[in-house]
Amino acid sequence: MNYHVDERGFYGEFGGAFIPEMLHGNIEKLRNQYLLHMEDPSFKDEFDALMKDYVGRPSPLYFAPRLSDKYGAKIYLKREDLNHTGAHKINNTIGQILLAKRLGKTRIIAETGAGQHGVATATVCALMGLRCIVYMGSVDIQRQAPNVARMRMLGAEVRPAESGSKTLKDATNEAIRDWINNPVETHYIIGSVVGPHPYPDMVARFQSVISEEMKWQLQHQEGRDYPDYIMACVGGGSNAAGAIYHYLDDDRVQIVLTEAAGKGIDTGESAATSVLGSKGIIHGSKTLLMQTDDGQIIEPYSISAGLDYPGIGPMHAHLIHTKRAIVQYATDDEAIKAAFELSRIEGIIPALETAHSFASLEKMKFNKEDVVVINLSGRGDKDLATYIEYLNDFSQS
């Protein structure tokens, strides 16, 4: 079984490029050139230098002793929250901004839900002196106000999406409309492993620095370069793609993806795409998505803005369809509980997105010697307003 993208841009039956004619030239140019640029030694040197000196990589692989004692395994945290801008998103935006400059683009657009990708895009645009426009659902603008302020301080224009649920899906719709209207000078930095080919593969490759580091870090700390389990949260799924990229073909490693169940899978307020979704096309690729019988998108819901998306990346759809990955689900309440537990057991406040993955620990059965790596994809500063609402509930815990 092949878990990587094929020459047509598909992961099994998922993927491809289903795009308007106006975007055909841009997508074809990207498809024909992205690997040539990424494999160019000068590109690699510039990318690696920025990863080290600007982003602060490698990110630590931290052994969590108290969490390990509680769940009966050797639990390591890949500390992407310690990157510049506070999440894994910067890995991809550094790569794409270098690619955009080589393609002669002068204007950058992006979509964002939790705001981490928006901040990362605004950051690299400031670094490179390029105009930046970030689309964000108006609901997310309210619940992720700290990141909106950061984007604006970095010089980005934040444009609200007022359609639909006014969240990530709608921000992506607006960004695509912008790109259709401004195809020549604009590069769209998609933040996750979604969208038309080559985006899912390109973003996964830029994020694969995560699993590349994990291999030598585990070798140093455990005497072997692979874990028994890799756990990550999934909306679109770029953090998960980066954490598993170098282990896709290694069947010694169990991949565990956690989706947002919202208020419960069967409540009508959920974002658990793998169980509620079916095959369809969204934002330029064939994948699993939440839709009605006649193909209308069902609005997702999650307390976490970054997981509030009705689909998943085609790579993850393929991994789930082939049973290479298992899926867990965490409700809002479970994610909040897990966030407070990590904060008080290990002194790390996670992003709400990441908290969903930690919520899955209670649903897993480990052996004492199992090595488990959780991709701690973002820090929780941006979610403090939400966490504060629950402080009294956890004040005695």
LONU-895215 format. One line per 3 residues: number of its first residue (from 1); for each residue x, y, z of C-alpha. Coordinates in Angstrom, 3 decimals, decimal comma. Each point is the difference from the previous one (the first is absolute). Example, Ala and Ser with C-alpha at 12.3 -4.5 7.8 and 13.67 -1.06 7.14 Angstrom:
// residues 2
1 = 12,300 -4,500 7,800; 1,370 3,440 -0,660
This chain:
// residues 397
1 = 0,000 0,000 0,000; 1,369 3,429 -0,977; -0,813 2,819 2,415
4 = 1,753 2,788 -1,902; -1,423 2,122 -2,798; 0,180 -1,393 -3,551
7 = 0,926 1,856 -3,178; -3,632 1,041 -0,536; -0,248 1,583 3,430
10 = -2,053 -2,777 1,606; 0,331 -1,982 3,219; -1,829 -3,122 -1,077
13 = -3,375 1,334 -1,115; 0,346 3,320 1,878; 1,638 3,223 -1,158
16 = 0,316 1,478 -3,478; -0,572 3,565 -1,181; -3,601 1,012 -0,621
19 = 0,381 3,698 -0,731; -1,542 2,888 -1,970; 1,577 0,713 -3,376
22 = 1,301 3,359 1,282; 2,304 -1,809 2,432; 1,256 -2,618 -2,428
25 = 3,138 1,954 -0,930; 1,033 0,610 3,600; -0,620 -3,576 1,082
28 = 1,820 -1,439 -3,015; 2,977 2,286 0,595; 0,128 -1,110 3,632
31 = -0,402 -3,667 -0,927; 2,803 0,162 -2,546; 2,440 1,980 2,110
34 = -0,483 -0,618 3,726; 2,202 -3,082 0,193; 2,674 1,550 -2,233
37 = 0,293 2,974 2,351; -0,250 -2,044 3,195; 2,792 -2,311 -1,162
40 = 2,256 2,856 -1,122; 3,027 0,147 2,372; -0,236 3,789 0,325
43 = -3,686 -0,247 0,972; 0,808 -2,691 2,558; 2,830 2,078 1,465
46 = -2,213 3,076 0,399; -2,871 -2,046 1,426; 2,244 -1,830 2,475
49 = 1,684 3,225 1,135; -3,356 1,644 0,712; -1,249 -3,113 1,793
52 = 3,030 0,127 2,297; 0,615 3,694 0,553; -3,485 1,508 -0,434
55 = -2,451 -2,723 1,016; 2,239 -1,498 2,690; 0,125 -3,603 -1,166
58 = 0,510 -2,740 0,879; -2,985 0,030 2,334; 0,613 -2,104 3,120
61 = -1,309 -3,535 0,440; -0,928 0,164 3,668; -0,499 -3,072 2,185
64 = -3,082 0,709 2,153; 0,619 -1,927 3,243; -3,222 0,697 1,890
67 = -2,186 -0,538 -3,065; 1,890 -3,236 -0,638; -0,628 -1,207 3,548
70 = -3,716 0,705 -0,273; -0,569 -1,774 -3,326; 2,513 -2,822 0,358
73 = 2,250 0,655 -2,991; 3,047 2,004 -0,999; -1,651 3,184 -1,247
76 = 2,000 2,571 -1,934; -1,237 3,396 -1,155; 1,277 1,479 -3,262
79 = 0,119 3,638 1,050; -1,197 1,854 -3,099; -1,526 2,523 2,409
82 = 3,528 1,310 0,592; 0,490 1,067 -3,614; -0,003 3,700 -0,879
85 = -3,698 1,046 -0,219; -0,983 -2,837 2,358; -0,989 -2,856 -2,318
88 = 1,029 -2,301 -2,820; -1,503 2,297 -2,650; 3,211 1,997 -0,432
91 = 1,740 -3,047 -1,557; -2,329 0,144 -2,988; -0,194 3,774 -0,383
94 = 3,799 0,319 -0,073; 0,114 -2,541 -2,818; -2,861 1,495 -1,966
97 = 1,227 3,594 0,281; 3,359 -1,064 -1,452; -1,856 -1,800 -2,780
100 = -2,248 3,015 -0,664; 3,011 2,274 -0,411; 1,572 -2,418 -2,474
103 = -3,278 -0,011 -1,950; 0,043 3,802 -0,170; -3,082 0,563 2,180
106 = -0,352 3,325 1,825; -3,309 -0,413 1,856; -0,808 -2,722 2,527
109 = -3,400 -1,203 1,158; -0,851 -2,590 2,629; -2,908 -1,464 1,940
112 = 0,025 -0,649 3,719; -2,242 -1,488 2,678; 1,829 -0,024 3,323
115 = 2,167 2,832 -1,268; 3,315 -1,859 0,267; 0,376 -0,343 -3,761
118 = -1,049 3,610 -0,448; 2,638 1,140 2,472; 2,631 -2,194 -1,637
121 = -0,885 1,371 -3,448; 0,009 3,600 1,214; 3,362 -0,662 1,648
124 = 1,745 -1,268 -3,131; -1,565 2,735 -2,138; 1,449 2,584 2,383
127 = 3,332 -1,818 -0,177; 0,019 0,068 -3,805; -1,713 3,360 -0,529
130 = -3,080 -1,329 -1,815; -3,611 1,177 0,253; -2,137 -2,363 2,101
133 = -3,773 -0,486 0,124; -1,455 -2,587 2,400; -3,598 -1,222 -0,225
136 = -1,569 -1,058 3,273; -3,566 -0,847 0,978; -1,602 2,766 2,039
139 = -0,840 -2,510 2,746; 3,658 -0,983 0,201; 1,072 3,651 0,015
142 = -1,946 0,388 3,238; 1,182 -3,201 1,716; 3,632 0,313 -1,105
145 = 0,452 3,734 0,634; 3,649 -0,227 1,192; 1,096 -1,516 -3,306
148 = -1,977 2,602 -1,968; 1,897 2,718 1,863; 3,305 -1,716 -0,754
151 = -0,791 -0,203 -3,717; -0,883 3,676 -0,138; 3,115 0,997 1,926
154 = 2,049 -1,930 -2,567; -1,578 2,092 -2,762; -2,547 -2,453 -1,383
157 = -3,511 0,956 -1,040; -2,555 -2,307 1,660; -3,182 -0,353 -2,067
160 = -3,061 -1,559 1,685; -2,007 -2,753 -1,674; -3,699 0,565 0,715
163 = -1,572 -2,917 -1,888; -1,036 -3,444 1,259; 1,181 -0,792 3,516
166 = 2,509 2,884 -0,229; 2,874 -2,326 0,849; 2,910 -1,757 -1,760
169 = -1,943 -1,448 -2,942; -1,389 3,418 -0,853; 3,396 1,691 0,337
172 = 1,376 -2,532 -2,481; -2,854 0,728 -2,408; 0,800 3,722 0,117
175 = 3,711 -0,581 -0,524; -0,687 -2,124 -3,085; -2,311 2,700 -1,391
178 = 2,762 2,553 0,489; 2,510 -2,225 -1,807; -2,375 -0,450 -2,933
181 = -0,282 3,783 -0,302; 3,733 0,649 0,441; 1,760 -2,994 -1,564
184 = 3,123 1,662 -1,419; 1,769 1,730 2,891; -1,497 -2,022 2,876
187 = 1,174 -3,155 1,722; -2,441 -1,775 2,313; 1,797 -1,485 3,003
190 = -2,362 -2,799 1,009; 0,614 -0,894 3,626; -0,887 -3,677 0,079
193 = 0,235 -3,185 -2,062; -3,197 0,882 -1,851; -0,838 1,597 -3,330
196 = 0,967 -0,974 -3,539; 3,181 -1,892 -0,799; 2,856 0,850 0,559
199 = -0,993 1,733 3,259; -0,622 -3,103 2,184; 3,343 -1,503 -1,005
202 = 1,875 3,304 0,088; -1,238 0,912 3,485; 0,699 -3,525 1,277
205 = 3,565 0,197 -1,309; 0,640 3,345 1,694; -1,475 -1,340 3,249
208 = 1,961 -3,257 -0,239; 2,843 1,727 1,836; -1,953 -1,082 3,109
211 = 0,333 -3,755 -0,584; 3,494 0,432 -1,449; 1,120 1,394 3,358
214 = -1,982 -2,591 1,945; 2,025 -2,797 -1,590; 3,387 1,154 1,261
217 = -1,413 1,293 3,295; -1,555 -3,397 0,767; 3,211 -1,740 -1,016
220 = 1,861 2,127 2,525; -2,558 -0,360 2,813; -1,365 -3,529 -0,523
223 = 2,658 -1,749 -2,071; -2,382 -0,413 -2,960; -1,263 2,464 -2,552
226 = -3,707 -0,835 0,090; -2,796 0,151 2,613; -2,745 -2,545 0,518
229 = -2,673 2,693 -0,310; -0,213 3,461 -1,536; -2,985 2,057 1,098
232 = -1,198 3,263 -1,541; -3,185 2,009 -0,395; -1,647 0,290 -3,408
235 = -2,061 2,717 -1,584; 1,630 0,471 -3,365; 2,947 -1,778 1,559
238 = 3,326 1,704 -0,785; 1,490 -0,592 3,439; -0,945 -3,674 -0,227
241 = 1,409 -0,276 -3,521; 3,324 1,389 1,170; 0,180 -2,288 3,024
244 = -0,699 -3,190 -1,960; 1,633 0,781 -3,363; 3,188 -2,032 0,498
247 = -1,936 -2,877 1,591; -2,781 -0,484 -2,544; 1,488 -3,250 -1,286
250 = 1,244 -1,242 3,388; -2,637 -2,404 1,303; 1,745 -0,177 3,383
253 = -1,501 3,451 0,648; -3,714 0,343 0,820; -1,440 3,300 -1,205
256 = -2,740 1,470 2,219; -1,952 2,979 -1,333; -2,434 1,891 2,239
259 = -2,939 1,935 -1,415; -2,198 2,550 1,720; -3,313 -1,538 1,071
262 = -1,321 3,391 1,119; -3,026 -0,470 2,238; -0,203 -3,672 -1,010
265 = 0,184 -1,894 -3,272; -3,773 -0,517 -0,180; -1,053 3,472 1,203
268 = 0,147 1,801 -3,349; 2,753 2,213 1,426; 3,209 -1,812 -0,845
271 = 2,991 -0,009 -2,341; 0,671 -3,767 0,053; 0,370 -0,281 -3,755
274 = 1,253 -3,569 -0,214; -3,187 -1,403 1,566; -2,505 2,628 -1,169
277 = 1,497 0,649 -3,433; -0,130 -1,623 -3,415; 2,015 0,300 -3,196
280 = -0,313 3,329 -1,726; 1,858 3,039 -1,271; 0,817 3,053 2,091
283 = 2,442 2,828 -0,672; 1,512 -1,703 -3,009; 0,553 -3,587 1,120
286 = -1,931 -3,225 0,409; -0,076 -1,068 3,621; -2,344 -0,849 2,848
289 = -2,347 2,817 0,949; -3,172 0,633 1,926; -2,798 0,466 -2,519
292 = -3,681 -0,610 -0,585; -1,304 -2,652 -2,401; -0,126 2,609 -2,776
295 = 3,575 1,175 0,610; -0,560 3,130 2,099; 2,644 0,611 2,660
298 = -1,138 -0,646 3,578; 1,289 2,738 2,286; 2,545 -1,407 2,454
301 = 0,342 0,973 3,628; 2,849 -0,114 2,497; 1,061 2,129 2,924
304 = 3,362 -0,002 -1,780; 0,185 2,385 -2,955; 2,794 -1,975 -1,660
307 = -2,013 -3,237 -0,085; -3,287 1,630 -1,009; 0,160 -1,279 -3,613
310 = -2,412 -2,342 -1,854; 2,727 -2,026 -1,722; 3,448 -1,500 0,502
313 = 3,062 -0,109 -2,215; 0,028 -2,662 -2,735; 3,096 -1,637 1,513
316 = -1,877 -0,568 3,238; -3,132 -1,131 -1,814; 2,134 -2,661 -1,704
319 = 1,681 -1,047 3,264; -3,383 -0,394 1,672; -1,597 -1,740 -2,995
322 = 2,833 -2,555 -0,158; 0,062 -0,379 3,809; 3,636 1,120 0,146
325 = -1,147 2,509 2,624; -2,508 -0,391 2,788; -2,252 2,896 0,961
328 = -1,013 1,193 3,428; -2,515 2,728 0,791; 0,049 2,607 2,758
331 = -2,892 2,204 1,025; 0,360 3,620 1,075; -0,240 -1,008 3,643
334 = 2,600 -2,744 -0,384; 2,407 2,392 -1,729; -0,416 2,622 2,729
337 = 0,608 -2,608 2,694; 3,126 -1,249 -1,798; 1,330 3,555 -0,355
340 = -0,283 0,618 3,747; 1,558 -3,392 0,722; 3,051 0,693 -2,168
343 = 0,329 3,472 1,484; -0,009 -1,304 3,568; 1,925 -3,237 -0,505
346 = 2,752 1,250 -2,326; -0,214 3,796 0,237; -0,856 0,394 -3,701
349 = -3,129 1,829 -1,171; -0,905 -1,467 -3,407; -2,009 1,460 -2,840
352 = -3,595 -1,221 -0,033; 0,724 -1,888 -3,219; 2,849 -1,939 1,604
355 = -2,069 -0,639 3,128; -2,269 -2,272 -2,047; 2,892 -2,372 -0,615
358 = 0,856 -0,129 3,701; -3,641 -0,829 0,715; 0,514 -3,244 -1,916
361 = 2,508 -1,301 2,538; -2,831 -1,215 2,223; -1,421 -2,008 -2,894
364 = 3,212 -1,850 -0,821; 1,482 -3,129 1,582; 3,788 0,067 0,217
367 = 2,657 -2,356 1,221; 2,513 1,378 2,487; 2,866 -0,036 -2,530
370 = -1,974 1,546 -2,863; 1,550 3,169 -1,381; -2,690 2,557 -0,795
373 = 0,634 3,320 -1,741; -2,699 2,672 0,117; 0,436 2,915 -2,365
376 = -0,518 3,024 2,232; -0,810 2,187 -2,977; -0,734 3,331 1,667
379 = 0,038 1,955 3,225; -3,114 1,145 1,797; 0,524 3,754 0,354
382 = -2,561 0,647 -2,731; -2,627 -2,094 1,841; 0,341 1,488 3,476
385 = -3,315 1,862 -0,278; -1,728 -3,357 -0,538; 1,965 -1,743 2,744
388 = -0,794 2,788 2,482; -3,704 -0,841 -0,357; 0,771 -3,433 1,487
391 = 2,430 1,014 2,748; -2,551 -0,308 2,792; -0,950 -3,517 -1,123
394 = 3,633 -1,118 0,340; 1,050 2,194 2,916; 0,135 -2,912 2,435
397 = 1,417 -2,600 -2,386
